[in-house]
Amino acid sequence: MQDKIAKGVQLAYRRLLIEKQKGDSEFVFSRDGKIVAVKARDLVKADELNENKPKA
């Protein structure tokens, strides 16, 4: 059951990242108590996400 949940979370993250990249959007994180915005395209390229897609 834990394996299915982990795969589902990983899939949801990949889909979110791909959608953010399409819209040239940012993710906002807190790093060392400071707010940091990171472009989705700078995290991982969409091509790399599709290559590493989990097999269902």
N, C-alpha and C positions, 0 to 999 in steps of 0.2 A: 504494500500500500504506500509506504514512504517513497519508494522508487517512482511510482506513478505520479505522486504529488510533486516530487522534485522535477520530473520531466515536464509536467504541466507548467510549473513556474518558469522553467527555462524556456519553454516554447512561448509563453506569454511575454517574457522579457525580449526575446528575439523579435516577435511581432511588433511590440512597442517601439523598439529601436529602429526597425525598418520604417515604420510609419513616421517616426520623428525625423528620420533622414530624408524621407520624401518631402516633408514640409520644411526642411532646413531649420528644424527647431532645436531647442537646447534642453538639457537635463540640468536641474539645479540641485546641488549637493551642499552639505555642510562639511567643511574640511578644517580641522583645527579651530573650530568655533567661528569660522568665517564662511559666508555664503559664496559659492563658486558656481558659475554657469559654464557648462561644457557643451559644445556643439555635438550633436548626435553623430555627425559624420567623422568627428575626431575620435570617437570611442572605438568603433569597429566598422569596417567597410561592409556594405550589404552583401557583397559577393562572398566574403568570408563567413557571414552568418548562414548563407544558403548552403555552402560547402559543409559546414559543421552541423547541419540540421539533424536532430535526433531521429532515428528511424523508429516509427511507431509500430 
